[in-house]
């Protein structure tokens, strides 16, 4: 029997373990899977927001949604509210919402084009015109109806969750399913003929056929097989540090069903509400700000009267491996690459990496064409994600600090995006613009939310019959009117989770 050794726990290690075990060992055991986790090295555990596709991962693993949410202090995430990414309009701070739901069908013309041609930008945001989730959050609702199945709702949604608790939850589920948990600290890696033969730990030497490197930015295993294997994205994404603060939920203590991403002087701040607390952080460029200055700015932004629970400073290595799979070692999670957490893609990239690994590994542990194909896809996915994040910065008109004055220049590091922005000055952003790309999660619909949210509209010369326009938006309004009464308030849904896991009957 082949042996897979996963070195490192946390989200990457345990997501990899539970996925590979489910994929290969559910019907018949094909691999013996070990997770070698050091009790002395903690997980970073800062990323607490997800994209909506993580539901598919949890569902495929056979997990119970309410159990998952209860054990990770999770809340529902319908999207991200961006604030202050452009200059204010008078006394009004610039704001737009990037939701998870897709734009609804229009009629003779798509609803996005209808919004542009109807000159509605002066009276409503783009997301308000095309997104049901945008209306849900206005009314304090979430996409879960009373009879929604696990991991299903009336619109797509993700989660806010405690990453450390999620790692522990997945560890328990993986071990119950047959994964071997080895508590040991790796001190050396034995290499021969371009392969990892074993890892040396304080509990002895452990050999295997395939090694998955989940050791975070250290890349403890993959670096031993290939030096100079990292491509930095610092020229396009200069934010390389973060300060993370946990605090008590502010205000009335009701968690919001969306993430806040507010632009500050030298980067941006996240605010993520769990049932137990709020996770906050400031992602910034260390060439313009010291850690102590960043912490002070974040504390001022949050309010000095906040009940702060903890503070942690983090170094971020933004970029990716040139080769993720080298010899018999595959780097997953931070060991493979990292894009700053603006669109909450950390867990998504783990899901993507391990899902691809499973399908490629099914053809053999040591098949060069499979390694080459895997590496090409993963490189493309990180490049695609990089340019989507750059889009958020490149569209700003802020010039109040050196950081924001330099933001637009990052566009030159993404030639495809630079060219497309020229094209999108004269036509809508549409699906065919991405044909042949590596888009894994963010499509033309997501690009439009950012483009139009940042007031980057195409100059269209056609006109639209007013009756067509009225019909399109009347149908959307009717759909909103049908959906909203079917949904629970976010607070109500979270209470049903708590009550169900406590053995109660829920809220009536």
C-alpha positions in Angstrom: 0.0 0.0 0.0 1.2 3.5 -0.9 1.8 5.9 2.0 1.0 9.6 1.8 2.7 11.8 4.5 1.2 15.2 5.0 3.6 17.4 7.0 1.9 20.2 8.8 -1.7 20.5 10.2 -3.8 23.6 10.2 -6.4 24.3 7.5 -4.1 23.1 4.7 -3.0 19.9 6.3 -6.4 18.7 7.5 -8.3 19.8 4.4 -5.8 17.8 2.4 -6.0 14.8 4.7 -9.8 14.6 4.8 -10.2 15.2 1.1 -7.6 12.6 -0.1 -8.9 10.1 2.4 -12.5 10.6 1.2 -11.4 10.4 -2.4 -9.2 7.4 -2.3 -10.2 5.4 0.8 -14.0 5.7 1.1 -14.9 2.5 -0.8 -11.6 0.7 -0.6 -8.4 1.7 1.0 -5.8 2.7 -1.6 -3.5 4.9 0.5 -2.3 5.0 4.1 -2.5 8.7 5.0 -0.5 10.2 7.8 -0.6 13.8 9.1 2.6 14.7 10.9 1.8 17.7 13.0 4.1 19.5 15.4 2.6 20.4 18.8 5.1 23.2 19.0 4.2 25.0 15.8 0.8 26.7 15.8 -1.2 27.5 12.7 -1.4 31.1 11.6 -5.2 30.9 11.9 -6.0 34.5 10.8 -8.0 33.9 7.6 -11.6 33.7 8.8 -13.6 34.4 5.7 -14.3 32.1 2.7 -15.7 32.2 -0.8 -19.0 30.5 -1.5 -17.5 27.4 -3.2 -16.1 26.1 0.1 -19.6 24.8 0.7 -19.0 22.3 -2.0 -15.8 21.0 -0.2 -17.6 20.6 3.1 -20.6 18.9 1.4 -18.3 16.5 -0.5 -16.7 15.5 2.8 -20.0 14.5 4.2 -20.0 17.0 7.0 -23.0 18.4 8.9 -23.3 22.1 8.3 -24.8 23.0 11.6 -22.1 21.0 13.5 -19.4 22.7 11.4 -20.8 26.1 12.1 -21.4 25.5 15.8 -17.8 24.2 16.4 -16.1 27.0 14.5 -18.3 29.9 15.8 -19.3 30.5 12.2 -21.6 33.0 10.6 -22.9 33.4 7.1 -21.1 35.5 4.5 -23.0 36.8 1.5 -20.2 38.9 0.1 -17.8 41.8 0.8 -18.6 45.5 1.4 -15.8 47.7 0.2 -15.5 51.2 1.7 -13.2 54.1 1.0 -11.5 52.6 -2.1 -12.1 55.8 -4.0 -12.3 59.4 -3.1 -15.5 60.4 -1.2 -18.3 62.1 -3.1 -18.8 65.2 -1.1 -19.4 64.0 2.5 -20.3 60.5 1.4 -17.7 57.7 1.7 -17.4 55.6 -1.4 -18.9 52.1 -0.9 -19.9 49.1 -3.0 -20.8 45.5 -2.3 -19.3 42.4 -4.1 -21.9 39.6 -3.5 -21.7 35.9 -4.2 -24.9 35.6 -6.2 -24.9 35.9 -10.0 -26.6 38.6 -12.0 -30.2 37.6 -12.9 -31.3 37.2 -16.5 -32.7 40.3 -18.2 -34.6 39.8 -21.4 -33.7 41.2 -24.8 -30.5 42.6 -23.2 -28.7 41.5 -20.1 -29.5 43.3 -16.9 -25.9 44.7 -16.5 -26.1 46.4 -19.9 -29.6 47.6 -19.1 -28.3 49.2 -15.9 -25.6 51.0 -17.8 -27.9 52.2 -20.6 -30.7 53.3 -18.2 -28.4 55.8 -16.5 -29.4 54.3 -13.1 -26.0 54.9 -11.5 -27.1 58.1 -10.0 -29.9 56.6 -8.0 -28.6 53.1 -7.1 -25.4 51.1 -6.8 -24.8 48.5 -9.4 -25.0 45.6 -6.9 -28.3 46.9 -5.6 -29.7 46.7 -9.2 -28.6 43.2 -10.0 -27.9 41.2 -6.7 -30.4 39.6 -4.4 -27.8 39.3 -1.7 -27.4 43.1 -1.7 -31.1 43.3 -0.7 -30.8 40.5 1.8 -28.1 42.3 3.9 -30.1 45.6 3.8 -33.0 43.8 5.6 -30.7 41.8 7.9 -31.4 38.6 6.2 -29.2 35.6 5.1 -29.7 33.2 2.2 -31.0 30.4 4.4 -34.7 29.6 4.3 -36.2 27.5 7.1 -36.1 24.4 5.0 -32.8 25.0 3.2 -30.7 21.8 3.0 -27.2 21.6 4.4 -24.9 23.9 2.4 -27.8 25.2 0.3 -29.7 28.4 0.3 -31.7 30.7 -2.0 -28.5 32.3 -3.1 -24.8 31.4 -2.8 -23.1 32.1 0.5 -19.8 31.4 2.3 -18.8 31.6 5.9 -16.9 33.5 8.5 -15.3 31.0 10.8 -12.5 30.5 13.3 -9.7 29.0 11.2 -8.0 27.4 14.3 -11.2 25.8 15.4 -11.9 24.6 11.8 -8.5 22.9 11.7 -9.4 21.1 15.0 -12.8 20.1 13.7 -11.4 18.7 10.4 -8.7 16.9 12.4 -11.3 15.1 14.5 -13.4 14.2 11.4 -10.3 13.0 9.5 -9.0 10.8 12.3 -12.5 9.3 12.8 -12.4 8.5 9.1 -9.1 6.6 9.3 -6.4 9.2 8.9 -3.4 8.7 11.1 -2.4 11.6 13.3 1.3 11.7 14.3 2.3 14.4 16.7 6.0 15.0 16.0 8.3 17.9 15.0 10.2 17.4 11.8 13.9 18.2 12.2 15.3 17.0 8.9 14.3 15.9 5.4 16.2 13.0 3.8 16.5 13.4 0.0 17.8 11.1 -2.7 17.6 11.1 -6.5 15.2 14.0 -6.5 12.8 12.4 -4.1 12.0 12.7 -0.4 12.8 9.4 1.2 11.8 10.2 4.7 11.4 13.0 7.3 13.3 12.8 10.5 11.3 13.7 13.6 11.7 13.7 17.4 9.6 10.5 17.3 11.8 8.8 14.7 12.1 8.6 10.9 9.0 8.4 8.8 9.2 7.3 5.1 6.5 7.4 2.4 5.7 7.4 -1.3 4.2 10.9 -1.5 4.8 13.9 0.8 2.5 16.9 0.9 4.1 20.1 2.2 1.7 22.0 4.4 4.4 23.7 6.5 3.2 27.2 5.5 5.6 29.9 4.3 8.6 27.8 5.5 8.1 25.3 2.6 10.2 22.9 4.7 9.9 20.0 2.3 9.5 21.6 -1.2 12.5 23.8 -0.7 14.8 20.8 -0.2 13.9 19.4 -3.6 14.1 22.6 -5.6 15.8 25.8 -4.7 14.9 29.2 -6.3 11.4 27.9 -6.8 9.5 31.0 -5.7 8.1 33.8 -7.9 7.3 36.9 -5.9 4.2 39.1 -6.7 5.5 42.0 -4.7 5.9 44.2 -7.7 2.1 43.9 -8.3 0.9 43.4 -4.8 3.2 45.3 -2.4 1.3 44.7 0.8 3.5 42.2 2.7 2.5 42.5 6.4 -0.6 42.4 8.5 -1.5 43.1 12.0 -4.5 41.1 13.3 -6.7 42.1 16.3 -9.5 40.2 17.9 -12.1 42.2 19.7 -15.6 41.8 21.2 -18.4 42.3 18.7 -19.1 46.0 18.5 -22.4 47.8 18.7 -25.4 45.6 19.5 -23.3 42.4 19.3 -25.2 41.1 16.2 -22.8 39.6 13.6 -23.0 41.0 10.1 -23.5 38.4 7.3 -20.8 40.1 5.2 -17.2 41.0 5.4 -16.0 44.6 5.6 -12.9 45.7 3.6 -12.1 49.3 4.3 -9.2 51.1 2.6 -6.9 52.9 5.1 -3.8 55.1 4.4 -1.3 52.4 3.4 -3.5 49.3 2.7 -6.8 48.1 3.9 -8.6 46.7 7.0 -10.8 43.6 7.3 -13.7 43.2 9.8 -15.1 39.7 10.1 -17.9 38.9 12.5 -18.1 35.5 14.2 -20.7 34.5 16.8 -18.1 34.9 19.6 -16.1 38.0 18.5 -14.9 40.1 15.6 -11.7 39.4 13.7 -10.0 42.5 12.4 -6.7 43.2 10.6 -4.7 45.7 8.6 -2.9 44.5 5.5 -0.2 47.0 4.6 3.0 47.8 2.8 5.9 47.6 5.2 8.0 49.9 3.0 5.7 52.7 4.0 4.6 51.8 7.5 6.2 50.1 10.6 4.4 47.4 12.5 3.8 49.7 15.5 2.4 52.5 13.2 0.2 49.9 11.5 -1.2 48.7 14.8 -1.8 52.2 16.0 -3.7 53.1 12.8 -5.8 50.0 13.1 -6.6 50.6 16.7 -7.6 54.2 15.9 -9.8 53.0 13.0 -11.5 50.5 15.3 -11.9 52.9 18.2 -9.8 53.1 21.3 -12.8 52.2 23.4 -13.1 48.7 21.8 -12.6 45.7 24.0 -9.5 44.2 22.4 -8.8 40.5 23.0 -5.5 39.8 21.2 -3.1 41.3 18.7 -0.7 39.5 16.4 1.8 40.7 13.7 2.3 38.7 10.6 4.7 38.6 7.7 3.2 37.7 4.3 5.0 36.1 1.4 3.0 37.1 -1.6 3.6 35.0 -4.7 3.7 31.4 -5.8 5.9 28.4 -6.5 7.1 28.0 -10.0 6.6 24.2 -9.5 4.1 23.1 -6.9 4.8 19.4 -7.5 8.5 18.4 -7.5 9.5 14.8 -7.4 7.3 13.1 -4.9 6.4 16.3 -3.0 3.4 18.6 -3.5 3.1 22.0 -1.8 -0.4 22.9 -0.7 -1.6 26.1 1.0 0.9 28.8 2.1 3.8 26.5 1.1 2.5 26.6 -2.5 1.5 30.3 -2.7 -0.3 33.2 -1.2 -2.3 36.1 -2.5 -3.2 38.8 0.0 -6.6 38.0 1.6 -8.7 40.8 0.0 -11.2 38.3 -1.6 -10.9 35.6 1.1 -9.3 33.0 -1.2 -7.0 31.2 1.1 -9.2 28.1 1.8 -10.3 28.2 -1.9 -6.8 27.7 -3.1 -6.3 24.8 -0.7 -9.5 23.3 -2.0 -8.4 23.8 -5.6 -4.9 22.4 -5.0 -6.0 19.2 -3.2 -8.9 18.6 -5.6 -6.6 18.7 -8.5 -4.0 16.6 -6.7 -6.6 13.9 -6.2 -7.5 13.6 -9.9 -3.9 13.7 -11.0 -2.7 11.4 -8.3 -5.3 8.8 -9.4 -3.0 8.2 -12.4 0.1 7.5 -10.3 2.5 8.9 -7.8 5.4 9.4 -10.1 4.1 10.2 -13.6 5.9 13.3 -15.1 3.1 14.4 -17.5 0.7 14.6 -14.5 3.2 16.7 -12.5 3.7 19.0 -15.4 -0.1 19.4 -16.0 -0.7 20.0 -12.3 2.0 22.7 -12.1 0.7 24.5 -15.2 -2.8 24.6 -13.8 -1.7 25.8 -10.4 0.5 28.5 -11.9 -2.4 29.7 -14.0 -4.8 29.8 -11.1 -2.5 32.0 -9.0 -1.8 34.3 -11.9 -5.5 34.7 -12.5 -6.2 35.5 -8.9 -3.3 38.0 -8.8 -4.8 40.1 -11.6 -8.2 40.1 -10.0 -6.8 41.5 -6.8 -4.7 44.0 -8.7 -8.0 45.2 -10.3 -9.2 46.5 -6.9 -6.2 48.7 -6.5 -5.7 49.8 -10.1 -9.1 51.4 -10.4 -8.7 53.8 -7.4 -8.5 57.6 -7.8 -7.2 58.1 -4.3 -4.1 60.3 -4.1 -4.0 61.2 -0.5 -1.0 59.0 0.3 2.1 57.7 -1.5 0.6 54.2 -1.3 -2.5 55.1 -3.2 -0.7 57.3 -5.6 1.4 54.3 -6.6 -1.5 51.9 -6.7 -2.5 52.4 -10.3 1.0 51.6 -11.5 0.6 48.0 -10.4 -1.6 47.5 -13.5 1.5 47.4 -15.6 2.5 44.1 -13.9 -0.6 42.4 -15.4 -0.5 42.9 -19.2 -3.7 40.9 -19.9 -5.7 43.0 -17.4 -4.2 46.2 -18.7 -5.3 45.4 -22.2 -8.8 44.3 -21.1 -9.4 47.5 -19.2 -8.7 49.4 -22.5 -11.3 47.1 -24.2 -13.8 47.5 -21.3 -13.8 51.2 -21.8 -15.9 50.6 -24.9 -17.8 47.4 -24.3 -19.2 45.4 -21.4 -17.1 42.9 -19.5 -18.5 39.5 -20.6 -17.9 35.8 -20.3 -16.1 35.4 -23.7 -13.5 37.9 -22.5 -12.2 35.1 -20.3 -12.2 32.3 -22.8 -9.1 30.2 -22.4 -8.2 31.7 -19.0 -7.5 30.0 -15.7 -10.4 31.6 -14.0 -11.3 29.3 -11.1 -13.7 31.4 -9.1 -13.9 35.0 -10.3 -15.7 35.3 -13.6 -17.0 38.2 -15.7 -19.8 38.7 -13.2 -17.3 39.2 -10.4 -15.3 41.6 -12.5 -18.4 43.7 -13.2 -19.1 44.1 -9.5 -15.7 45.5 -9.0 -15.5 47.5 -12.3 -18.9 49.2 -11.8 -18.6 49.4 -8.1 -15.5 51.5 -8.7 -17.3 53.6 -11.3 -15.4 52.2 -14.3 -18.2 52.1 -16.9 -17.9 51.4 -20.6 -18.9 54.2 -23.1 -21.8 52.5 -24.9 -23.2 54.3 -27.9 -26.5 52.3 -28.3 -29.8 53.3 -26.7 -32.4 51.2 -24.9 -36.1 51.3 -25.2 -37.5 52.6 -21.9 -40.1 49.9 -21.8 -37.5 47.1 -22.1 -35.5 48.7 -19.3 -38.6 48.9 -17.1 -39.5 45.3 -17.8 -36.1 44.0 -16.9 -35.9 45.8 -13.6 -39.6 45.1 -12.7 -38.9 41.4 -13.1 -35.9 41.7 -10.9 -37.8 43.6 -8.3 -40.5 40.9 -8.4 -37.9 38.3 -7.8 -36.5 40.1 -4.8 -40.0 40.4 -3.5 -40.5 36.7 -3.7 -37.1 35.7 -2.2 -36.9 38.1 0.8 -40.0 36.8 2.6 -38.7 33.2 2.3 -35.4 34.0 4.0 -34.5 34.0 7.7 -32.8 36.8 9.5 -29.1 36.1 10.0 -29.6 36.2 13.8 -32.5 33.7 13.6 -30.6 31.2 11.5 -27.6 31.4 13.9 -29.9 30.8 16.8 -31.3 27.7 15.1 -27.8 26.4 14.7 -27.1 26.9 18.4 -30.4 25.4 19.5 -30.1 22.4 17.2 -26.6 21.6 18.4 -27.7 22.0 22.0 -30.6 19.6 21.5 -33.3 22.2 21.6 -36.2 22.8 19.3 -34.9 26.0 17.7 -36.5 29.4 17.6 -40.2 29.6 16.8 
